[in-house]
Amino acid sequence: MSFLINSANVFGQNENFRSRSTLGFMVGGSYYIGDLNQFGHFKNTNLSAGIIYKYHLNSRVEIRGAFRYGKVEGYDAQSKFEVQQARNFSFQSHILELSGGVEFNFLNYKLGNEKYFFSPYLFLDIGAFKMNPRTDYNGELVELQPIGTEGQGSLLSDKKPYSLYQFVIPFGIGVKMNIGRRFAIGVEYGLRKTFTDYLDDVGGGNYLNRGQLAAQNGDIAADLSDRSLEGYNFTGQRGNATTKDWYSMFGVSIYFSLGKSDNCYYQ
C-alpha cells in the first residue's frame, strides 16, 4: 500500500513538473556590432534558429535554457566612411550559443491559463558561444584564428591565439501570448554582451611588418593582416581596443506545454 501511495505521489509531482514546463522553437535573424559595423543594427542580418526550454516558477518568473545557431558578418567596404572602406577588412562567422537564465514577466502569465494569457517580459541569461571568423581570400574562405593576423603565436607578439569559445551575457525583451490551452507564440529581441574583441578577427593589435609576419606565420597571414586599398598605408592599431564585439539574435517562437495544461492559476 505504501508503495502505491509513494508511486502516486511521485507521479503527481512529475505531472506538476511537466505542466509547468514548456519547449519552444525560434526562427529569426542574427547580426553583429563591432569594428567592421559600429552602428548598423540589423545590417547584414542572417538566419538564426534555436530551441528554448522554460520552467514556470510562478506567474512572474520563469527559468530558461536555450541552444541557438546564428551567422554574423561584417564588411569595411559597406561603411559610409572612406577611411574604413580603405581598411577593407571583412569576416563572417557561424555562432553556436548555449545559455540559461531567468525570464521576468511584466504581467501575471501562465501557459494554458485563459485569464493570464499574455505578458511582455525581460530576460537575462549567461552562457557560452563558439565562433570561427573566416574571410574570403582568392575565392576561398580562410579561417582567421589559426593564422594569427595580429602576430598571435609568433615572436612578433606576446598574444596567444584567441579562443574560439567565449563567455556571453544574452539579455533583451519579448512578448508572449497563449494560443489555446497548450500553445503560445512569442516575439523576442536580444543583444549579446561578449568578452572578446576577436569575433571579427580585428582586435587591438598593431599592423605588423608584412615581411616579418610572413616569415613567422606565413604569406596568407601577412596578406590578410593588411588588406588596405592601393594608395593607403595604415599604421598603429588595426581596430578599436577599447570596446568588445556584440551580436544579436531575435525572432518568433512557438511554445508548447510538456504535459497536460493547467488552467488553474497558481503563484
C-alpha positions as CSV (number, residue, x, y, z in Angstrom):
1,M,0.0,0.0,0.0
2,S,2.8,2.4,0.9
3,F,4.5,1.6,-2.4
4,L,1.3,2.6,-4.3
5,I,0.9,5.8,-2.3
6,N,4.6,6.8,-2.9
7,S,4.2,6.0,-6.6
8,A,1.1,8.1,-6.8
9,N,3.0,11.0,-5.1
10,V,5.9,10.7,-7.5
11,F,3.6,10.6,-10.4
12,G,1.7,13.6,-9.2
13,Q,4.8,15.6,-8.7
14,N,6.1,14.6,-12.2
15,E,2.8,15.7,-13.7
16,N,3.0,19.0,-11.9
17,F,6.6,19.5,-13.2
18,R,5.6,18.6,-16.7
19,S,2.6,21.0,-16.7
20,R,5.0,23.8,-15.7
21,S,7.5,23.0,-18.4
22,T,7.4,24.4,-22.0
23,L,9.5,23.8,-25.1
24,G,9.9,26.4,-27.8
25,F,11.4,26.7,-31.3
26,M,12.6,30.1,-32.5
27,V,13.3,31.3,-36.1
28,G,14.6,34.7,-36.8
29,G,17.8,36.7,-37.5
30,S,21.2,37.5,-36.2
31,Y,23.7,40.3,-36.8
32,Y,26.9,41.7,-35.4
33,I,28.2,45.1,-34.0
34,G,31.9,45.7,-33.8
35,D,34.9,47.2,-35.6
36,L,33.5,46.4,-39.0
37,N,30.0,47.5,-38.2
38,Q,29.9,50.0,-35.4
39,F,26.4,51.4,-35.5
40,G,24.3,49.5,-38.1
41,H,21.7,47.5,-36.1
42,F,20.1,44.7,-38.3
43,K,22.8,45.3,-41.0
44,N,23.7,42.1,-42.8
45,T,21.1,40.1,-40.8
46,N,21.3,36.3,-41.4
47,L,19.0,33.4,-40.5
48,S,19.1,32.2,-36.9
49,A,17.2,29.4,-35.1
50,G,17.0,27.9,-31.7
51,I,15.4,25.6,-29.1
52,I,14.2,27.1,-25.8
53,Y,13.1,25.3,-22.6
54,K,11.3,27.2,-19.8
55,Y,10.2,26.1,-16.4
56,H,7.4,28.2,-14.7
57,L,8.3,29.1,-11.2
58,N,5.4,31.4,-10.7
59,S,3.3,33.9,-12.6
60,R,6.2,36.4,-12.9
61,V,9.3,34.3,-13.1
62,E,10.5,31.5,-15.4
63,I,13.8,29.7,-15.6
64,R,15.0,29.2,-19.1
65,G,17.7,27.4,-21.1
66,A,18.4,27.7,-24.8
67,F,20.6,26.5,-27.6
68,R,20.8,28.7,-30.7
69,Y,22.5,28.9,-34.0
70,G,23.2,32.1,-36.0
71,K,25.5,33.7,-38.5
72,V,27.2,37.1,-38.4
73,E,29.3,39.1,-40.9
74,G,30.8,42.5,-41.5
75,Y,32.4,44.4,-44.3
76,D,34.5,47.6,-44.2
77,A,33.5,48.1,-47.9
78,Q,30.0,48.8,-46.8
79,S,31.0,51.7,-44.4
80,K,30.0,55.2,-45.2
81,F,33.5,56.4,-44.0
82,E,36.2,56.4,-46.6
83,V,39.0,55.5,-44.2
84,Q,37.1,52.4,-43.1
85,Q,36.4,51.5,-46.7
86,A,40.1,51.7,-47.4
87,R,41.0,49.5,-44.5
88,N,39.0,46.8,-46.4
89,F,38.6,44.1,-43.7
90,S,35.8,41.6,-43.9
91,F,34.7,38.5,-42.0
92,Q,31.8,36.0,-41.4
93,S,31.3,33.5,-38.6
94,H,28.8,30.8,-37.6
95,I,27.8,31.0,-33.9
96,L,26.6,28.2,-31.7
97,E,25.3,29.5,-28.3
98,L,24.3,27.7,-25.2
99,S,22.8,29.7,-22.4
100,G,20.5,29.7,-19.3
101,G,18.9,32.3,-17.1
102,V,15.8,34.0,-15.9
103,E,12.7,35.5,-17.6
104,F,10.7,38.2,-15.8
105,N,7.1,38.7,-16.8
106,F,5.6,42.2,-16.5
107,L,2.1,40.7,-16.1
108,N,0.8,37.5,-14.5
109,Y,1.3,34.8,-17.0
110,K,0.8,31.0,-17.3
111,L,0.6,28.9,-20.5
112,G,-2.8,27.4,-20.8
113,N,-4.5,29.9,-18.5
114,E,-7.4,31.8,-20.0
115,K,-7.1,34.8,-17.7
116,Y,-3.3,35.2,-17.5
117,F,-2.6,34.6,-21.2
118,F,-0.4,37.5,-22.2
119,S,2.7,39.3,-21.0
120,P,5.7,41.3,-22.1
121,Y,8.9,40.2,-20.5
122,L,12.6,40.8,-19.8
123,F,15.3,38.1,-19.9
124,L,18.8,37.8,-18.6
125,D,21.0,34.8,-19.3
126,I,24.6,33.7,-19.0
127,G,26.2,31.3,-21.4
128,A,29.0,30.5,-23.9
129,F,29.3,30.5,-27.6
130,K,31.6,29.1,-30.3
131,M,32.7,31.3,-33.1
132,N,35.0,30.8,-36.1
133,P,35.8,34.0,-38.0
134,R,36.6,33.5,-41.7
135,T,37.2,35.7,-44.7
136,D,37.3,35.4,-48.5
137,Y,40.8,35.0,-49.8
138,N,41.3,34.4,-53.6
139,G,37.8,32.9,-53.8
140,E,38.1,30.6,-50.8
141,L,37.0,31.0,-47.1
142,V,40.0,31.1,-44.8
143,E,39.8,30.5,-41.1
144,L,41.5,33.6,-39.5
145,Q,42.2,32.4,-35.9
146,P,44.8,29.8,-36.8
147,I,47.0,32.1,-39.0
148,G,47.4,34.9,-36.5
149,T,46.8,38.1,-38.4
150,E,48.0,40.2,-35.5
151,G,51.0,38.1,-34.9
152,Q,49.4,35.8,-32.3
153,G,51.6,32.8,-31.5
154,S,54.7,34.4,-33.1
155,L,57.8,36.2,-31.9
156,L,56.2,39.4,-33.1
157,S,53.5,39.5,-30.4
158,D,53.1,38.4,-26.8
159,K,49.5,37.4,-27.5
160,K,48.4,33.8,-27.8
161,P,45.8,32.8,-30.4
162,Y,42.4,33.9,-29.1
163,S,39.9,31.2,-28.1
164,L,37.0,30.2,-30.4
165,Y,34.9,29.5,-27.2
166,Q,33.8,32.6,-25.3
167,F,31.5,33.6,-22.5
168,V,28.4,35.7,-23.3
169,I,25.6,37.5,-21.5
170,P,22.4,37.5,-23.5
171,F,19.7,39.9,-22.5
172,G,16.6,41.5,-24.0
173,I,12.9,41.9,-24.2
174,G,10.0,39.9,-25.6
175,V,6.2,39.4,-25.6
176,K,4.3,36.1,-25.5
177,M,0.6,35.2,-25.9
178,N,-1.3,31.9,-25.4
179,I,-2.9,30.2,-28.4
180,G,-5.4,27.8,-26.9
181,R,-4.6,25.5,-23.9
182,R,-1.2,24.1,-24.9
183,F,0.4,26.5,-27.3
184,A,1.8,30.0,-27.2
185,I,3.5,32.4,-29.6
186,G,6.3,34.8,-28.7
187,V,8.5,37.5,-30.3
188,E,11.9,38.2,-28.7
189,Y,14.8,40.5,-29.3
190,G,18.1,40.1,-27.6
191,L,21.6,41.5,-27.5
192,R,24.7,39.6,-26.6
193,K,27.5,41.1,-24.5
194,T,30.7,39.3,-25.3
195,F,34.1,39.4,-23.7
196,T,36.2,39.2,-26.9
197,D,37.3,41.7,-29.5
198,Y,38.0,39.0,-32.0
199,L,34.6,37.9,-33.2
200,D,35.6,39.7,-36.4
201,D,39.4,38.9,-36.0
202,V,40.1,42.6,-35.7
203,G,41.4,43.4,-32.2
204,G,43.7,46.0,-30.7
205,G,46.8,44.6,-32.2
206,N,49.0,46.7,-34.5
207,Y,49.7,46.5,-38.1
208,L,52.9,44.5,-38.4
209,N,55.7,44.4,-41.0
210,R,54.3,42.1,-43.6
211,G,57.7,40.5,-44.5
212,Q,58.3,39.7,-40.8
213,L,54.8,38.4,-40.3
214,A,55.1,36.2,-43.5
215,A,58.3,34.7,-42.1
216,Q,56.6,33.9,-38.8
217,N,53.0,33.0,-39.7
218,G,53.0,32.6,-43.4
219,D,52.1,34.5,-46.5
220,I,48.3,34.2,-46.0
221,A,48.6,35.8,-42.6
222,A,50.6,38.6,-44.0
223,D,48.2,39.3,-46.8
224,L,45.1,39.2,-44.5
225,S,46.7,41.3,-41.8
226,D,46.6,44.3,-44.0
227,R,44.0,44.4,-46.8
228,S,44.1,48.2,-47.3
229,L,43.3,49.5,-50.7
230,E,46.1,50.8,-53.0
231,G,47.3,54.2,-52.1
232,Y,46.8,53.8,-48.3
233,N,49.4,52.9,-45.7
234,F,47.8,52.1,-42.3
235,T,49.9,52.0,-39.1
236,G,49.0,51.6,-35.5
237,Q,46.1,49.6,-34.2
238,R,44.0,47.6,-36.7
239,G,40.8,48.1,-34.6
240,N,39.3,49.8,-31.5
241,A,40.9,48.2,-28.5
242,T,38.6,49.9,-26.0
243,T,35.4,48.0,-27.0
244,K,34.3,44.4,-27.3
245,D,32.2,42.9,-30.0
246,W,28.5,42.3,-29.7
247,Y,25.9,40.3,-31.6
248,S,22.1,40.0,-31.6
249,M,19.7,37.2,-32.0
250,F,15.9,37.7,-32.4
251,G,12.9,36.0,-33.8
252,V,9.5,34.5,-33.5
253,S,8.9,31.4,-31.3
254,I,6.2,28.7,-30.9
255,Y,5.9,27.1,-27.4
256,F,4.0,24.1,-26.3
257,S,3.4,22.5,-22.9
258,L,5.3,19.4,-21.9
259,G,2.3,17.8,-20.3
260,K,-1.4,18.5,-19.6
261,S,-2.2,22.2,-19.5
262,D,-3.2,23.5,-16.1
263,N,-6.0,26.1,-16.4
264,C,-5.8,26.8,-12.7
265,Y,-3.9,29.9,-11.7
266,Y,-1.2,29.4,-9.2
267,Q,1.7,31.5,-7.9
